[in-house]
Each structure stands twice: as C-alpha cells, then as structure tokens.
Amino acid sequence: MEKVIFNWSGGKDSSLCLLKLLESDQYDICRLLTTVNQEKGRVSMHGIREELIHLQAGQIGIPLHCVMLPDQLDMEQYDRIMSESLQAFKREGVHLGAFGDIFLEDLRKYRENKLREINVEAIFPLWNKDTDRLAREFIDLGFRAIIVSADGRKLDASFVGREFDHQFLKDLPEGVDPCGENGEFHSFVFDGPIFKDPVSFEKGKLVERSYEAPGDSAYSFSNRPAQGSSWFLDLLPDN
C-alpha cells in the first residue's frame, strides 16, 4: 500500500474523497494535513476552530498534522512552508498527496507543480465528477455537515448554519455549484461513515466579514474575489 498525505479541510468534499480512498484498500493514509492560521487558531480557508479539526481526526482515527501559517503571508512564504512540511513526510516514505478538488484546473496544476518539485505525486479521486451527483452521494451515504461560511455575493446569511441536505440543494440559487466548488460556501462535517462517533459542537455567532486580498497573497487560489464579504458561523466544541 502506498503512503499518502491527505489534505484535510474538514469539509464535505474532503470527507467523501477520504472515504473513497479508504474503501479502495490501495492506500495507507498516514496523516491528515490541515493548514491553520496560527494567530487565530482556525483552519485557513474555512475558519473552523483548530480544536474541532482535532476532534474530527480523533473520530476518524487518522493522525492530524497542522501546518501553522502566519496571519499575513505571500505565496512565496506559503510555498516554502508547505514544501518543508511535505519534505518531512517524504523522508517517512510518503510519495503521494491526495486532494478533494473537483474541477478547478488552475488549482490542480498549481498543486501538481509544487508537489512535482519535491518528487511527490498529487492525486485527485473526485476529479471531473459531476458535482450534483457528488453532493447527493455525500448525503445518501449518511454524512452530515453544517454550512459554516458563504460568499456574500452568491448566498445570503440564511444559508449559513443550515445542514447540507437535499433541501439545501433544492434551495440553492441558480448558478451556485452544488458542492460550492467555486467558493460559494464551505462546510464542517460532523458525522458519517468515516467517523466512529459524531463530533459534538454548538453554534456560535454569525458574522459578516469584508476583505481585500492582494493578487500575490496565499489566497490567490481560494476562489475568493479580490474584494467582497463573506458570512462566517463560529462553531464551538461542545464540552
């Protein structure tokens, strides 16, 4: 079995992708890898608290490795930090990095090129799958997820905090991808076939945040416009 580092966001596409790799019996998923804003203690793109990602990994049963990123960094810094992390895993015999991306060509090329520089191959188990079918498969398999953020240009605040279910898909406005692959929304998975037990949490505050991302920032591949606003729901570990 080939050793794999799995790029874990905590969301639905990551969860479905991980399930498919585990069911294939071809891979040894030795780590879940997540990038975390070290100042805020949150997953870089989804805004989920680091504690909740650790709880997910505990229920999945695969060790989690958090790559800590400074609050402000450019692409050169980001690439250096990620390369150093991946090279450490390569010394442990890892030669594959798995991603849950579906159809964003620029992002795929970026990942492949960066991993190729250190002789690691990128694999994309969900690549070019129909996103409507993937969304419905995720739900029908028994996964459960809550929407934790949304692009304010595409979705209003009422979509945040909802469970990702068939009714949610029916309510999406025209032009919004069912998997949110264009960055329309992000999710946190708290139950499903890869979990031993559900992850408990409480809903916190819903906030709107405006942003402006420079072209050379580490957010260049986040599918987020240079300017705009997003809705974020804070989830709290239920202790």
Secondary structure as the mmCIF struct_conf table of DSSP 4:
data_model
#
loop_
_struct_conf.conf_type_id
_struct_conf.id
_struct_conf.beg_label_comp_id
_struct_conf.beg_label_asym_id
_struct_conf.beg_label_seq_id
_struct_conf.end_label_comp_id
_struct_conf.end_label_asym_id
_struct_conf.end_label_seq_id
STRN STRN1 GLU A 2 ASN A 7
BEND BEND1 GLY A 10 GLY A 11
HELX_RH_AL_P HELX_RH_AL_P1 LYS A 12 SER A 24
TURN_TY1_P TURN_TY1_P1 ASP A 25 ASP A 25
STRN STRN2 TYR A 27 ASN A 37
TURN_TY1_P TURN_TY1_P2 GLN A 38 GLY A 41
STRN STRN3 ARG A 42 VAL A 43
TURN_TY1_P TURN_TY1_P3 SER A 44 HIS A 46
STRN STRN4 ARG A 49 ARG A 49
HELX_RH_AL_P HELX_RH_AL_P2 GLU A 50 ILE A 60
TURN_TY1_P TURN_TY1_P4 GLY A 61 GLY A 61
BEND BEND2 ILE A 62 ILE A 62
STRN STRN5 LEU A 64 LEU A 69
BEND BEND3 ASP A 71 GLN A 72
STRN STRN6 ASP A 74 ASP A 74
HELX_RH_AL_P HELX_RH_AL_P3 MET A 75 LYS A 90
TURN_TY1_P TURN_TY1_P5 ARG A 91 GLY A 93
STRN STRN7 LEU A 96 ALA A 98
BEND BEND4 PHE A 103 PHE A 103
HELX_RH_AL_P HELX_RH_AL_P4 GLU A 105 ARG A 116
TURN_TY1_P TURN_TY1_P6 GLU A 117 ASN A 119
STRN STRN8 GLU A 121 ILE A 123
TURN_TY1_P TURN_TY1_P7 PRO A 125 ASN A 128
HELX_RH_AL_P HELX_RH_AL_P5 THR A 131 ASP A 140
TURN_TY1_P TURN_TY1_P8 LEU A 141 GLY A 142
STRN STRN9 ARG A 144 ASP A 151
TURN_TY1_P TURN_TY1_P9 GLY A 152 LYS A 154
HELX_RH_3T_P HELX_RH_3T_P1 ALA A 157 PHE A 159
TURN_TY1_P TURN_TY1_P10 VAL A 160 GLY A 161
STRN STRN10 GLU A 163 GLU A 163
BEND BEND5 ASP A 165 ASP A 165
HELX_RH_AL_P HELX_RH_AL_P6 HIS A 166 ASP A 171
BEND BEND6 LEU A 172 LEU A 172
HELX_LH_PP_P HELX_LH_PP_P1 PRO A 173 PRO A 173
TURN_TY1_P TURN_TY1_P11 GLU A 174 GLY A 175
TURN_TY1_P TURN_TY1_P12 PRO A 178 CYS A 179
TURN_TY1_P TURN_TY1_P13 GLU A 181 ASN A 182
BEND BEND7 GLY A 183 GLU A 184
STRN STRN11 PHE A 185 ASP A 191
BEND BEND8 GLY A 192 GLY A 192
TURN_TY1_P TURN_TY1_P14 PRO A 193 ILE A 194
BEND BEND9 LYS A 196 ASP A 197
HELX_LH_PP_P HELX_LH_PP_P2 PRO A 198 SER A 200
STRN STRN12 PHE A 201 GLU A 212
TURN_TY1_P TURN_TY1_P15 GLY A 215 ASP A 216
STRN STRN13 SER A 217 SER A 217
TURN_TY1_P TURN_TY1_P16 ALA A 218 PHE A 221
BEND BEND10 SER A 222 ASN A 223
BEND BEND11 ALA A 226 ALA A 226
STRN STRN14 GLN A 227 PRO A 237
#
